[in-house]
Amino acid sequence: MASILDSADTTGRDSPTIVHGTCHHDCPDSCGWIATVENGVAVKLRGDPDHPFSKGELCPKVNHFIDRTYSDSRVTTPLRRIGPKGSGEFEQISWATALAEIASQLQSVIETHRAEAVLPFSGAGNQSLLAMGFPYRLWNALGVTRLQGSLCGAVAGAGVAMTNGTKLALDPEELAHSKLIIIWGSNTRLTNRHLWPTIEAARTAGARIIVIDPIRTITADEADRFIQPLPGTDVALMLAMMHVIIRDGLQDHEWVEAHTLGFDELSAHVADWTPSRAATICGLAEDEIVALAREYATTRPAAIRTLIGAEHREHGGMFFRTLACLPALVGAWRDRGGGLARSVGSWTDLVINHDALTRPDLLGNREPRVLDEVRLADILTNSGLRPSVHALFIWGTNPMVSVPNTELLRKGFERTDLFTVVHEQFLTDTARYADIVLPATTQLESVDVTPAWGHLNLGWNEAAIAPVGESISNAEFHRRLARALGLIEPALFEDDLTVLTSSLPSIDIDQLRAEHRVRVPYPEDGRPFGDGVFPTASGRVEFVSEELRALGQPALPTYEAPTEYAPEQLKRFPFRLLTPKQHARFLNSSYSHLPKHQRAEHGSDEGGPYLEMVAADATALDLFEGAMVKVSNDRGEVTLRVRVTERLRRGVVAIPWGWWGDSHEGGVANSLTSDRLTDWGGGVAYSDTLVLVSPAL
């Protein structure tokens, strides 16, 4: 087979050309990059040394992005399914044929079942503005079913907002001024690697680093202290910290009096949350909890750094709501380098006009139904849903790997009455079930603007090369589909620069394009709430939330064990399953299908995921390193090799998330995971999953 690189367009550019761009991955770092192009072909990709956050370094995934762009496995022409769904058997067709067939099927579904029988499903495979947002102009114009919530990210913000009245938080680069940094439920050195030098610089200046995580990560290995609670027990630990702080009079009395609501109620509420009680629940020592609380309350500036991993629990909203109470209790928001640092995407959102991008006004007076994004498996298999979904459009995501309850989802994708279109770069697990697969451009082939949620720089991405084969961007696909449907609304056909200009009203697009990035506004003194004023109904941090009470949730921070951890379930499925992102060369399922990345992550030519468990648990089951085991529950089963580790607690096992299904025999990690909704925020309880581990026959 001839390489795509061999057949790439070699006309129209002088040699060499240097092109600036921004990494599009759903990662907090959004690194700046520079592509070198010779005769129309990208020959080198390196980090932009002038980028203020990534500073010239790209991660091991993106270092090989050119290999991905020119991979022989890439989809470069439209494909039509000719075999059974899931078989991966397709034939090449023209764009004209593909669009005609898609338009005919879509119109038929709308005429027969109403527009709500159509479901667009997208993700942040490319988190740039045009890639994610522009397609919804078409779907708003058609009035199709909408989705609420998110597989990732929404719950953390919704949780913090119930305490602070806003999703806005501390810029993580302000950790340079901290004297105590608690990294809670985040693996910074791996998943936010360009922040780590800032943390190390703070340590050099005298800061201490504490990591709290149910897994001993590579970040935990570098901490001054590592605390390892049992999965799902973090809120109990936080309540015990509050108990110690208040019991010992270590709260910031002046700040609490002036800027919080409900301290007396909180004090009475946590009186019973002794270190002894929390220690039993969390599997920690009492003195460990006491020492943590006292160090946090007596060190200034003190910051807590978290991201989104901890939201993947039934009570994920409560995790972040409770965590946000801690900085208020000790007055950490007074200080530069104090407070709570999470996603800064909310700061970037302030300069983006999302309505201009997606045009919800095109709905007119229609109010289409709204379903939960995280329940895709249930949506596609629920016989009681009226109307059922009969047309599914997918871009920027691989739900057969990323959505929970994969085996139920598989049944939905196998439906013969479901017309599925996937716009993709590779024949993913999801694309194998499509009726039509359309070739999508990579970031090297598209103009776009890429926001960041790990720093405050909005990045420009210039197309470095012409689209490979017949690939087109997400935005261009939806323009072509609108035209094939005979629609005439001008907003559906606006060009990329026009859309970006209207979506960023306070940004000079020409300047952004010329300078490659712009920093979004943030308080100059580094203190987002330095005046002690919060956008809650009371103007204060709310230890007591009447808004939560109105939602039927506890008004005060409250610990509840996951429903899945009920005693009768623990008897059947005695292991708590975690599915962490721990690969240096994968991001979700992206790159996990490439042999070079598979071998490097697995440590052998076998490739594929594995089950981690501690030696004591392996011995109790008469298992050993490399033994084949079946990991199962009522949702599915996966057969894997055992990897004995010291990273976990007894009774806890882990399957690394992100492997494609065809990288090994059997299901994927999400074949097992819970699809229970979070308490609020529209997320999913991936990490509240119990499994049985048994020797494979």
KACOR-V472385 format. One record per residue. RES is the residue in one small letter. PSI is psi as a letter, one per 40 degrees, with the letter a starting at -180 (NA if undefined). OMEGA is omega in radians with two decimals (999 if undefined). Layout:
res->RES psi->PSI omega->OMEGA
res->RES psi->PSI omega->OMEGA
This chain:
res->m psi->h omega->3.10
res->a psi->i omega->3.14
res->s psi->i omega->3.03
res->i psi->d omega->3.13
res->l psi->d omega->-3.13
res->d psi->d omega->-3.05
res->s psi->e omega->-3.09
res->a psi->i omega->3.12
res->d psi->h omega->-3.11
res->t psi->f omega->-3.12
res->t psi->i omega->2.92
res->g psi->e omega->3.12
res->r psi->i omega->3.00
res->d psi->i omega->-3.08
res->s psi->h omega->-0.20
res->p psi->i omega->3.09
res->t psi->h omega->3.10
res->i psi->h omega->-3.06
res->v psi->h omega->3.13
res->h psi->i omega->3.11
res->g psi->a omega->-3.13
res->t psi->h omega->3.13
res->c psi->h omega->-3.00
res->h psi->e omega->-2.98
res->h psi->i omega->3.10
res->d psi->g omega->-3.03
res->c psi->i omega->-3.09
res->p psi->e omega->-2.94
res->d psi->d omega->3.08
res->s psi->g omega->-3.00
res->c psi->i omega->2.98
res->g psi->i omega->3.11
res->w psi->i omega->3.09
res->i psi->h omega->3.10
res->a psi->h omega->3.02
res->t psi->h omega->-3.06
res->v psi->h omega->3.08
res->e psi->h omega->3.13
res->n psi->f omega->3.08
res->g psi->e omega->-3.10
res->v psi->h omega->3.05
res->a psi->h omega->-3.07
res->v psi->e omega->-3.12
res->k psi->i omega->3.05
res->l psi->h omega->3.13
res->r psi->i omega->3.09
res->g psi->i omega->3.11
res->d psi->h omega->-3.08
res->p psi->e omega->-3.14
res->d psi->e omega->3.13
res->h psi->h omega->-3.01
res->p psi->e omega->-3.13
res->f psi->d omega->-3.08
res->s psi->d omega->2.93
res->k psi->f omega->2.99
res->g psi->e omega->-3.12
res->e psi->h omega->2.96
res->l psi->i omega->-3.11
res->c psi->i omega->-3.12
res->p psi->d omega->3.07
res->k psi->d omega->-2.96
res->v psi->d omega->3.06
res->n psi->d omega->-3.11
res->h psi->f omega->-3.06
res->f psi->d omega->3.10
res->i psi->d omega->3.08
res->d psi->d omega->3.12
res->r psi->d omega->-3.11
res->t psi->d omega->-3.08
res->y psi->e omega->-3.12
res->s psi->h omega->3.07
res->d psi->e omega->-3.12
res->s psi->e omega->-3.05
res->r psi->i omega->3.04
res->v psi->h omega->-3.08
res->t psi->e omega->3.06
res->t psi->i omega->3.02
res->p psi->i omega->-3.12
res->l psi->i omega->3.06
res->r psi->h omega->-3.11
res->r psi->h omega->3.08
res->i psi->e omega->3.10
res->g psi->a omega->3.10
res->p psi->i omega->3.09
res->k psi->h omega->-3.11
res->g psi->e omega->-3.08
res->s psi->d omega->-3.08
res->g psi->f omega->-3.13
res->e psi->h omega->-3.07
res->f psi->i omega->2.99
res->e psi->i omega->3.11
res->q psi->i omega->3.04
res->i psi->i omega->3.13
res->s psi->i omega->3.05
res->w psi->d omega->-3.13
res->a psi->d omega->3.12
res->t psi->d omega->-3.12
res->a psi->d omega->-3.11
res->l psi->d omega->3.12
res->a psi->d omega->-3.13
res->e psi->d omega->3.13
res->i psi->d omega->-3.13
res->a psi->d omega->3.14
res->s psi->d omega->-3.14
res->q psi->d omega->-3.12
res->l psi->d omega->3.12
res->q psi->d omega->3.12
res->s psi->d omega->3.13
res->v psi->d omega->-3.12
res->i psi->d omega->-3.13
res->e psi->d omega->-3.06
res->t psi->d omega->-2.97
res->h psi->e omega->-3.04
res->r psi->i omega->-3.08
res->a psi->d omega->-3.12
res->e psi->e omega->3.02
res->a psi->e omega->3.10
res->v psi->h omega->-3.11
res->l psi->h omega->2.96
res->p psi->h omega->-3.11
res->f psi->h omega->-3.07
res->s psi->i omega->3.10
res->g psi->a omega->-3.08
res->a psi->f omega->3.02
res->g psi->d omega->2.89
res->n psi->h omega->-3.03
res->q psi->e omega->3.08
res->s psi->i omega->-2.98
res->l psi->d omega->-3.12
res->l psi->d omega->-3.08
res->a psi->d omega->-3.09
res->m psi->d omega->-2.92
res->g psi->d omega->-3.04
res->f psi->d omega->-3.12
res->p psi->d omega->-3.08
res->y psi->e omega->2.98
res->r psi->d omega->3.14
res->l psi->d omega->-3.07
res->w psi->d omega->3.02
res->n psi->d omega->3.12
res->a psi->d omega->-3.13
res->l psi->d omega->3.13
res->g psi->f omega->-3.08
res->v psi->i omega->3.08
res->t psi->h omega->3.09
res->r psi->i omega->3.12
res->l psi->i omega->3.06
res->q psi->i omega->-3.11
res->g psi->a omega->-3.06
res->s psi->i omega->3.03
res->l psi->d omega->-3.01
res->c psi->h omega->2.93
res->g psi->d omega->-3.02
res->a psi->d omega->-3.03
res->v psi->d omega->-3.13
res->a psi->d omega->3.12
res->g psi->d omega->3.14
res->a psi->d omega->3.11
res->g psi->d omega->3.14
res->v psi->d omega->-3.10
res->a psi->d omega->3.12
res->m psi->e omega->3.06
res->t psi->d omega->-3.02
res->n psi->e omega->-3.13
res->g psi->e omega->-3.11
res->t psi->i omega->3.03
res->k psi->e omega->-3.09
res->l psi->i omega->-3.10
res->a psi->a omega->-3.07
res->l psi->h omega->2.98
res->d psi->h omega->-3.08
res->p psi->d omega->3.09
res->e psi->e omega->3.06
res->e psi->e omega->3.07
res->l psi->e omega->3.07
res->a psi->d omega->-3.11
res->h psi->e omega->-3.04
res->s psi->i omega->3.02
res->k psi->e omega->3.00
res->l psi->h omega->3.11
res->i psi->h omega->3.05
res->i psi->h omega->3.10
res->i psi->h omega->-2.98
res->w psi->h omega->3.05
res->g psi->f omega->3.13
res->s psi->i omega->-3.11
res->n psi->g omega->-2.94
res->t psi->d omega->-3.06
res->r psi->d omega->-3.13
res->l psi->d omega->-2.96
res->t psi->e omega->3.13
res->n psi->f omega->-2.88
res->r psi->d omega->-3.09
res->h psi->e omega->3.01
res->l psi->d omega->-3.03
res->w psi->d omega->3.09
res->p psi->d omega->3.08
res->t psi->d omega->3.14
res->i psi->d omega->3.10
res->e psi->d omega->3.11
res->a psi->d omega->3.09
res->a psi->d omega->3.12
res->r psi->d omega->3.10
res->t psi->d omega->3.14
res->a psi->e omega->3.03
res->g psi->e omega->-3.12
res->a psi->i omega->2.99
res->r psi->i omega->-3.10
res->i psi->h omega->3.05
res->i psi->h omega->3.09
res->v psi->h omega->3.08
res->i psi->h omega->-3.03
res->d psi->i omega->3.07
res->p psi->e omega->3.10
res->i psi->h omega->3.02
res->r psi->g omega->-3.10
res->t psi->i omega->3.06
res->i psi->d omega->3.04
res->t psi->d omega->3.10
res->a psi->d omega->-3.14
res->d psi->d omega->-3.10
res->e psi->e omega->-3.06
res->a psi->i omega->2.99
res->d psi->d omega->3.04
res->r psi->h omega->3.09
res->f psi->h omega->3.12
res->i psi->h omega->-2.97
res->q psi->g omega->3.10
res->p psi->i omega->3.03
res->l psi->i omega->-3.12
res->p psi->h omega->3.04
res->g psi->e omega->-3.08
res->t psi->e omega->-3.02
res->d psi->d omega->-3.10
res->v psi->d omega->3.07
res->a psi->d omega->3.10
res->l psi->d omega->3.13
res->m psi->d omega->3.14
res->l psi->d omega->3.09
res->a psi->d omega->3.05
res->m psi->d omega->3.11
res->m psi->d omega->3.10
res->h psi->d omega->-3.11
res->v psi->d omega->-3.10
res->i psi->d omega->-3.12
res->i psi->d omega->3.12
res->r psi->d omega->-3.08
res->d psi->e omega->3.10
res->g psi->f omega->-3.06
res->l psi->e omega->3.10
res->q psi->i omega->3.08
res->d psi->g omega->-2.99
res->h psi->d omega->-3.08
res->e psi->d omega->-3.09
res->w psi->d omega->3.13
res->v psi->d omega->-3.13
res->e psi->d omega->-3.03
res->a psi->d omega->-2.89
res->h psi->e omega->3.12
res->t psi->i omega->3.11
res->l psi->h omega->3.01
res->g psi->f omega->-3.12
res->f psi->d omega->-3.11
res->d psi->d omega->3.11
res->e psi->d omega->3.11
res->l psi->d omega->-3.13
res->s psi->d omega->3.11
res->a psi->d omega->-3.08
res->h psi->d omega->-3.07
res->v psi->e omega->-3.11
res->a psi->d omega->-3.14
res->d psi->e omega->-3.10
res->w psi->g omega->-3.14
res->t psi->i omega->3.03
res->p psi->d omega->3.13
res->s psi->d omega->-3.14
res->r psi->d omega->-3.12
res->a psi->d omega->-3.13
res->a psi->d omega->3.13
res->t psi->d omega->-3.12
res->i psi->d omega->-3.02
res->c psi->e omega->-3.06
res->g psi->f omega->-3.13
res->l psi->i omega->3.03
res->a psi->i omega->-3.14
res->e psi->d omega->-3.08
res->d psi->d omega->3.08
res->e psi->d omega->3.14
res->i psi->d omega->-3.14
res->v psi->d omega->-3.12
res->a psi->d omega->3.12
res->l psi->d omega->-3.10
res->a psi->d omega->-3.09
res->r psi->d omega->3.13
res->e psi->d omega->3.13
res->y psi->d omega->-3.06
res->a psi->d omega->-3.02
res->t psi->e omega->3.13
res->t psi->h omega->3.10
res->r psi->h omega->-0.11
res->p psi->i omega->3.11
res->a psi->h omega->-3.12
res->a psi->i omega->3.00
res->i psi->h omega->3.10
res->r psi->h omega->3.06
res->t psi->i omega->3.03
res->l psi->b omega->-2.94
res->i psi->e omega->-3.06
res->g psi->d omega->-3.05
res->a psi->e omega->3.14
res->e psi->e omega->-3.03
res->h psi->f omega->3.12
res->r psi->i omega->3.12
res->e psi->d omega->3.14
res->h psi->f omega->-3.13
res->g psi->d omega->3.09
res->g psi->d omega->-3.14
res->m psi->d omega->3.06
res->f psi->d omega->-3.05
res->f psi->d omega->3.08
res->r psi->d omega->-3.13
res->t psi->d omega->3.13
res->l psi->d omega->-3.11
res->a psi->e omega->3.09
res->c psi->d omega->-3.03
res->l psi->d omega->3.14
res->p psi->d omega->3.13
res->a psi->d omega->-3.09
res->l psi->d omega->-3.11
res->v psi->e omega->3.11
res->g psi->f omega->-3.06
res->a psi->d omega->-3.12
res->w psi->e omega->3.06
res->r psi->d omega->-2.84
res->d psi->i omega->2.93
res->r psi->h omega->-3.04
res->g psi->e omega->3.09
res->g psi->i omega->3.09
res->g psi->a omega->-3.11
res->l psi->h omega->3.12
res->a psi->h omega->3.05
res->r psi->a omega->3.10
res->s psi->h omega->3.04
res->v psi->e omega->3.08
res->g psi->d omega->3.13
res->s psi->d omega->3.05
res->w psi->d omega->3.11
res->t psi->d omega->3.14
res->d psi->d omega->-3.11
res->l psi->d omega->3.13
res->v psi->e omega->-3.14
res->i psi->h omega->3.03
res->n psi->g omega->-3.06
res->h psi->d omega->3.10
res->d psi->d omega->3.09
res->a psi->d omega->-3.13
res->l psi->d omega->-2.99
res->t psi->e omega->3.09
res->r psi->g omega->3.07
res->p psi->e omega->3.10
res->d psi->e omega->3.13
res->l psi->e omega->3.03
res->l psi->d omega->-3.06
res->g psi->b omega->-3.13
res->n psi->e omega->-3.12
res->r psi->i omega->3.08
res->e psi->g omega->-3.11
res->p psi->i omega->3.11
res->r psi->i omega->-3.14
res->v psi->h omega->3.14
res->l psi->i omega->-3.12
res->d psi->h omega->-3.10
res->e psi->d omega->-3.02
res->v psi->e omega->-3.11
res->r psi->f omega->-3.11
res->l psi->d omega->-3.14
res->a psi->d omega->3.13
res->d psi->d omega->-3.14
res->i psi->d omega->-3.05
res->l psi->e omega->-3.11
res->t psi->e omega->-3.10
res->n psi->h omega->-3.11
res->s psi->e omega->-3.14
res->g psi->e omega->-3.13
res->l psi->h omega->-3.12
res->r psi->h omega->-0.13
res->p psi->i omega->3.00
res->s psi->i omega->3.06
res->v psi->h omega->3.14
res->h psi->e omega->3.07
res->a psi->h omega->-3.06
res->l psi->h omega->3.13
res->f psi->h omega->-3.01
res->i psi->h omega->3.00
res->w psi->i omega->3.06
res->g psi->e omega->-3.12
res->t psi->i omega->3.14
res->n psi->g omega->-2.98
res->p psi->d omega->3.11
res->m psi->e omega->3.01
res->v psi->d omega->-2.96
res->s psi->e omega->-3.09
res->v psi->i omega->3.14
res->p psi->i omega->3.10
res->n psi->f omega->-3.01
res->t psi->d omega->-3.06
res->e psi->d omega->3.02
res->l psi->d omega->3.09
res->l psi->d omega->3.13
res->r psi->d omega->3.11
res->k psi->d omega->3.09
res->g psi->d omega->3.14
res->f psi->d omega->-3.13
res->e psi->e omega->-3.12
res->r psi->h omega->-3.14
res->t psi->e omega->3.14
res->d psi->e omega->3.11
res->l psi->h omega->3.10
res->f psi->h omega->-3.01
res->t psi->h omega->3.07
res->v psi->h omega->3.13
res->v psi->h omega->3.07
res->h psi->h omega->-2.91
res->e psi->i omega->3.07
res->q psi->d omega->-3.12
res->f psi->i omega->3.13
res->l psi->g omega->-3.07
res->t psi->i omega->3.05
res->d psi->d omega->3.14
res->t psi->d omega->-3.09
res->a psi->d omega->3.14
res->r psi->e omega->3.12
res->y psi->e omega->-3.06
res->a psi->i omega->2.97
res->d psi->d omega->3.07
res->i psi->h omega->3.01
res->v psi->h omega->-3.10
res->l psi->i omega->-3.06
res->p psi->h omega->-3.12
res->a psi->i omega->3.08
res->t psi->i omega->2.96
res->t psi->i omega->-3.13
res->q psi->d omega->3.10
res->l psi->e omega->-3.03
res->e psi->e omega->-3.00
res->s psi->i omega->2.95
res->v psi->h omega->3.09
res->d psi->i omega->3.02
res->v psi->h omega->-3.03
res->t psi->h omega->3.04
res->p psi->i omega->3.10
res->a psi->i omega->3.01
res->w psi->e omega->3.05
res->g psi->e omega->3.07
res->h psi->i omega->-2.94
res->l psi->f omega->-3.10
res->n psi->h omega->3.05
res->l psi->h omega->-2.98
res->g psi->i omega->3.02
res->w psi->i omega->3.03
res->n psi->h omega->3.10
res->e psi->h omega->3.06
res->a psi->h omega->-3.10
res->a psi->d omega->-3.09
res->i psi->i omega->3.03
res->a psi->i omega->3.12
res->p psi->h omega->3.10
res->v psi->h omega->-3.12
res->g psi->b omega->-3.13
res->e psi->f omega->-3.10
res->s psi->i omega->3.04
res->i psi->i omega->-3.12
res->s psi->i omega->3.07
res->n psi->d omega->-3.13
res->a psi->d omega->-3.11
res->e psi->d omega->3.08
res->f psi->d omega->-3.10
res->h psi->d omega->3.00
res->r psi->d omega->-3.12
res->r psi->d omega->3.14
res->l psi->d omega->3.09
res->a psi->d omega->3.12
res->r psi->d omega->3.14
res->a psi->d omega->3.11
res->l psi->e omega->3.12
res->g psi->e omega->3.14
res->l psi->i omega->-3.07
res->i psi->e omega->3.12
res->e psi->h omega->-3.07
res->p psi->d omega->-3.09
res->a psi->d omega->-3.12
res->l psi->e omega->-3.02
res->f psi->e omega->3.13
res->e psi->i omega->-3.12
res->d psi->i omega->-3.01
res->d psi->d omega->-3.07
res->l psi->d omega->3.10
res->t psi->d omega->-3.14
res->v psi->d omega->-3.12
res->l psi->d omega->3.14
res->t psi->d omega->-3.13
res->s psi->d omega->-3.10
res->s psi->e omega->-3.14
res->l psi->g omega->-2.98
res->p psi->d omega->-3.11
res->s psi->e omega->-3.08
res->i psi->h omega->3.02
res->d psi->h omega->-3.05
res->i psi->d omega->3.13
res->d psi->d omega->3.11
res->q psi->d omega->3.10
res->l psi->d omega->-3.13
res->r psi->d omega->-3.10
res->a psi->d omega->-3.06
res->e psi->e omega->3.01
res->h psi->e omega->-3.14
res->r psi->i omega->3.03
res->v psi->i omega->3.12
res->r psi->h omega->-3.14
res->v psi->i omega->-3.07
res->p psi->i omega->3.12
res->y psi->i omega->-3.10
res->p psi->h omega->-3.04
res->e psi->d omega->-3.13
res->d psi->e omega->3.07
res->g psi->e omega->-3.08
res->r psi->h omega->-3.07
res->p psi->d omega->3.12
res->f psi->f omega->-3.10
res->g psi->d omega->3.13
res->d psi->e omega->3.11
res->g psi->e omega->-3.14
res->v psi->h omega->-3.11
res->f psi->i omega->-3.08
res->p psi->f omega->3.00
res->t psi->i omega->3.11
res->a psi->d omega->-3.12
res->s psi->e omega->-3.04
res->g psi->e omega->-3.09
res->r psi->i omega->2.93
res->v psi->h omega->-3.02
res->e psi->g omega->3.00
res->f psi->d omega->3.02
res->v psi->h omega->-3.08
res->s psi->h omega->3.07
res->e psi->d omega->3.09
res->e psi->d omega->3.09
res->l psi->d omega->3.12
res->r psi->d omega->3.13
res->a psi->d omega->3.11
res->l psi->e omega->-3.10
res->g psi->e omega->3.12
res->q psi->i omega->3.08
res->p psi->h omega->-3.13
res->a psi->d omega->3.11
res->l psi->i omega->3.08
res->p psi->h omega->-2.99
res->t psi->h omega->3.05
res->y psi->h omega->3.00
res->e psi->h omega->3.08
res->a psi->i omega->3.11
res->p psi->i omega->3.10
res->t psi->d omega->-3.11
res->e psi->d omega->-3.11
res->y psi->f omega->3.10
res->a psi->i omega->-3.06
res->p psi->d omega->-3.12
res->e psi->d omega->3.09
res->q psi->d omega->3.12
res->l psi->d omega->3.08
res->k psi->d omega->-3.13
res->r psi->d omega->-3.05
res->f psi->g omega->-2.92
res->p psi->e omega->-3.09
res->f psi->h omega->3.03
res->r psi->h omega->-3.07
res->l psi->h omega->2.96
res->l psi->i omega->3.14
res->t psi->g omega->-2.99
res->p psi->i omega->2.91
res->k psi->h omega->-3.08
res->q psi->e omega->-3.10
res->h psi->h omega->3.06
res->a psi->d omega->-3.02
res->r psi->e omega->3.07
res->f psi->i omega->2.86
res->l psi->h omega->-2.87
res->n psi->b omega->3.14
res->s psi->e omega->3.11
res->s psi->h omega->3.14
res->y psi->e omega->-3.05
res->s psi->e omega->3.11
res->h psi->e omega->-3.09
res->l psi->h omega->-3.03
res->p psi->d omega->-3.12
res->k psi->d omega->-3.12
res->h psi->d omega->3.12
res->q psi->d omega->-3.09
res->r psi->d omega->-3.10
res->a psi->d omega->-3.11
res->e psi->d omega->-3.09
res->h psi->d omega->-3.11
res->g psi->e omega->3.12
res->s psi->i omega->3.11
res->d psi->e omega->-3.11
res->e psi->d omega->-3.09
res->g psi->a omega->3.07
res->g psi->i omega->-3.13
res->p psi->a omega->-3.07
res->y psi->i omega->3.07
res->l psi->h omega->3.06
res->e psi->h omega->3.02
res->m psi->i omega->-3.11
res->v psi->i omega->-3.05
res->a psi->d omega->-3.10
res->a psi->d omega->3.11
res->d psi->d omega->3.12
res->a psi->d omega->3.14
res->t psi->d omega->-3.14
res->a psi->d omega->3.13
res->l psi->e omega->-3.13
res->d psi->f omega->3.13
res->l psi->i omega->-3.11
res->f psi->i omega->3.12
res->e psi->h omega->3.11
res->g psi->e omega->3.12
res->a psi->i omega->3.09
res->m psi->h omega->3.14
res->v psi->i omega->3.01
res->k psi->h omega->3.09
res->v psi->h omega->-2.96
res->s psi->i omega->2.90
res->n psi->a omega->-3.06
res->d psi->e omega->-3.12
res->r psi->d omega->-3.11
res->g psi->a omega->3.09
res->e psi->i omega->3.13
res->v psi->h omega->3.09
res->t psi->h omega->-3.01
res->l psi->i omega->3.00
res->r psi->i omega->3.12
res->v psi->h omega->2.96
res->r psi->h omega->-3.12
res->v psi->h omega->-3.01
res->t psi->i omega->2.99
res->e psi->e omega->-3.02
res->r psi->e omega->-2.99
res->l psi->i omega->2.99
res->r psi->i omega->3.02
res->r psi->i omega->-3.13
res->g psi->e omega->3.13
res->v psi->h omega->3.08
res->v psi->i omega->-3.10
res->a psi->h omega->2.98
res->i psi->h omega->3.14
res->p psi->h omega->-3.05
res->w psi->i omega->2.99
res->g psi->e omega->3.12
res->w psi->h omega->2.98
res->w psi->i omega->3.14
res->g psi->d omega->-3.09
res->d psi->e omega->3.07
res->s psi->e omega->-3.13
res->h psi->i omega->3.07
res->e psi->h omega->3.10
res->g psi->a omega->-3.08
res->g psi->a omega->3.10
res->v psi->i omega->-3.10
res->a psi->d omega->-3.10
res->n psi->e omega->2.95
res->s psi->e omega->-3.04
res->l psi->d omega->-2.90
res->t psi->i omega->3.13
res->s psi->i omega->3.03
res->d psi->f omega->3.09
res->r psi->h omega->3.11
res->l psi->i omega->3.03
res->t psi->i omega->-3.11
res->d psi->d omega->2.98
res->w psi->i omega->-3.14
res->g psi->e omega->3.04
res->g psi->f omega->3.10
res->g psi->a omega->-3.02
res->v psi->i omega->-3.03
res->a psi->f omega->3.10
res->y psi->d omega->-2.94
res->s psi->e omega->3.02
res->d psi->g omega->-3.06
res->t psi->h omega->3.06
res->l psi->i omega->-3.13
res->v psi->i omega->2.97
res->l psi->h omega->3.07
res->v psi->h omega->-3.13
res->s psi->i omega->3.11
res->p psi->h omega->3.10
res->a psi->h omega->-3.13
res->l psi->NA omega->999
